[in-house]
Amino acid sequence: MPYIVFWFMIVASSVIADSMIKANTLSKTNVRKLFNSISLIVPMSAVIGLTFVTCAHPYAGVGLLTIGLAFTYIDRNIK
């Protein structure tokens, strides 16, 4: 599950970033900065949230790990 969501986020982030650059919404540098910030803040928040998950809620832990992994490399495909 985490790697399927990971793959989907990489493809989706590439399409979103390309459309933002083509529409001149943001410059290429600002798109890279935005996606880099997202790829750092979201996984950090997921790992911090993971520290509060107990064994009584294993699906919450898997969900947070999935989110953390999915947003890790969204900034790597922007060219």
Backbone hydrogen bonds, N-H to C=O, Kabsch-Sander energy under -0.5 kcal/mol:
donor,donor_aa,acceptor,acceptor_aa,energy
5,V,1,M,-2.1
6,F,2,P,-2.2
7,W,3,Y,-2.2
8,F,4,I,-2.3
9,M,5,V,-2.5
10,I,6,F,-1.8
11,V,7,W,-2.1
12,A,8,F,-2.8
13,S,9,M,-2.6
14,S,10,I,-1.6
15,V,11,V,-2.0
16,I,12,A,-2.6
17,A,13,S,-2.6
18,D,14,S,-2.4
19,S,15,V,-2.2
20,M,16,I,-2.1
21,I,17,A,-2.2
22,K,18,D,-2.6
23,A,19,S,-2.0
24,N,21,I,-1.0
25,T,20,M,-2.0
26,L,20,M,-1.0
31,V,27,S,-2.5
32,R,28,K,-2.2
33,K,29,T,-2.3
34,L,30,N,-2.6
35,F,31,V,-2.7
36,N,32,R,-2.3
37,S,33,K,-2.3
38,I,34,L,-2.4
39,S,35,F,-2.3
40,L,36,N,-0.7
40,L,37,S,-0.8
41,I,37,S,-2.8
42,V,38,I,-2.0
44,M,40,L,-1.4
45,S,41,I,-2.5
46,A,42,V,-2.2
47,V,43,P,-2.4
48,I,44,M,-2.3
49,G,45,S,-2.5
50,L,46,A,-1.8
51,T,47,V,-1.0
51,T,48,I,-0.7
52,F,49,G,-1.3
53,V,50,L,-1.2
57,H,54,T,-1.6
61,G,57,H,-1.3
62,V,58,P,-2.1
63,G,59,Y,-2.4
64,L,60,A,-2.4
65,L,61,G,-2.3
66,T,62,V,-2.3
67,I,63,G,-2.4
68,G,64,L,-2.6
69,L,65,L,-2.4
70,A,66,T,-2.5
71,F,67,I,-1.7
72,T,69,L,-1.1
74,I,71,F,-0.6
76,R,73,Y,-1.1
78,I,75,D,-0.6
79,K,77,N,-0.5
